[in-house]
Structure formats: C-alpha cells, structure tokens
Amino acid sequence: MSTKAKLTLGGSILFCVGTVYGVHYLQQFEKQLMRQGIEKDDERRRKLKQREENMRELEEQQALHQELLKTQKVSKAPSSEPATDDD
C-alpha cells in the first residue's frame, strides 16, 4: 500500500472515530438538558401547587375571620400593623 493510501485510510478512520465520538457527546449533552428541563418543570409545578394551597388556606382563614367577626364583639378592628405592648 502506498503512503498516500495509508494517509487517506488513517484520515478516514480518524474522521469516522471523531464523528462517532462527537455524536455520542451531543446525545449525552441533549439528554442532560432534557433531564434538567424535566426537573425545572417539576419544581415549577410544585411551586404552583404550593401557591394554590396557600391561596386556598388564605381564603379559608379570611372566611373564618369574617364569620368570627359576625359572632363576636370586637372593640377595635384588626389591622395589619404589628402588635405593640402600649395597649
């Protein structure tokens, strides 16, 4: 086999090995990106569910508060100000 043929064969082999390695690397990288996307989606769903639960609980507390205000005499309306020891 001539030197030119050997160089061509060697170059072809290197090119093929490089292509296979490159494709494998890209597949692993894309798989990792997809996994991260799934984890982000799960976290987003968890936060949304927690926010909905918090809103439901807030509404229940507000309804209970209104119900208690109807049945109990309150000398002073509640405020959002923090409690002080001056009273």
C-alpha positions as CSV (number, residue, x, y, z in Angstrom):
1,M,0.0,0.0,0.0
2,S,1.3,3.4,-0.9
3,T,1.9,6.2,1.6
4,K,-0.8,8.3,0.1
5,A,-3.3,5.4,0.5
6,K,-2.2,4.9,4.2
7,L,-2.7,8.6,4.9
8,T,-6.1,8.5,3.3
9,L,-7.1,5.4,5.3
10,G,-5.8,6.9,8.6
11,G,-7.5,10.2,7.9
12,S,-10.8,8.4,7.1
13,I,-10.6,6.3,10.3
14,L,-9.8,9.4,12.4
15,F,-12.7,11.3,10.8
16,C,-15.1,8.4,11.5
17,V,-14.0,8.0,15.1
18,G,-14.3,11.7,15.6
19,T,-17.7,11.8,14.1
20,V,-18.9,8.9,16.3
21,Y,-17.5,10.5,19.4
22,G,-19.0,13.8,18.5
23,V,-22.5,12.4,18.0
24,H,-22.2,10.4,21.3
25,Y,-21.2,13.6,23.2
26,L,-24.0,15.6,21.7
27,Q,-26.6,12.9,22.6
28,Q,-25.4,12.8,26.2
29,F,-25.4,16.6,26.4
30,E,-29.0,16.8,25.0
31,K,-30.1,14.0,27.3
32,Q,-28.7,16.0,30.3
33,L,-30.5,19.2,29.1
34,M,-33.8,17.3,28.8
35,R,-33.4,15.9,32.3
36,Q,-32.8,19.4,33.6
37,G,-35.9,20.6,31.8
38,I,-38.0,17.9,33.5
39,E,-36.6,18.9,36.9
40,K,-37.4,22.5,36.3
41,D,-40.9,21.6,35.2
42,D,-41.4,19.5,38.4
43,E,-40.2,22.4,40.6
44,R,-42.5,24.8,38.8
45,R,-45.4,22.5,39.3
46,R,-44.6,22.1,42.9
47,K,-44.4,25.8,43.5
48,L,-47.7,26.4,41.6
49,K,-49.4,23.7,43.8
50,Q,-48.0,25.3,46.9
51,R,-49.2,28.7,45.8
52,E,-52.7,27.4,45.1
53,E,-52.7,25.7,48.5
54,N,-51.6,28.9,50.2
55,M,-54.3,30.9,48.4
56,R,-57.0,28.3,49.4
57,E,-55.8,28.4,53.0
58,L,-55.8,32.3,53.0
59,E,-59.4,32.3,51.7
60,E,-60.5,29.8,54.4
61,Q,-58.8,32.0,57.0
62,Q,-60.5,35.1,55.7
63,A,-63.9,33.5,55.6
64,L,-63.4,32.2,59.2
65,H,-62.3,35.6,60.3
66,Q,-65.4,37.2,58.8
67,E,-67.6,34.6,60.4
68,L,-66.0,35.2,63.8
69,L,-66.4,39.0,63.4
70,K,-70.1,38.4,62.9
71,T,-70.5,36.3,66.0
72,Q,-68.1,38.1,68.4
73,K,-67.9,41.7,69.6
74,V,-64.7,43.3,68.7
75,S,-63.7,46.6,70.4
76,K,-61.2,47.5,67.8
77,A,-60.9,46.5,64.1
78,P,-57.9,44.3,63.3
79,S,-55.1,46.0,61.4
80,S,-52.0,44.9,59.5
81,E,-49.8,46.8,62.0
82,P,-47.7,44.7,64.3
83,A,-48.9,44.4,67.9
84,T,-47.3,46.7,70.5
85,D,-47.1,46.5,74.3
86,D,-48.5,50.0,74.6
87,D,-52.1,48.8,75.0
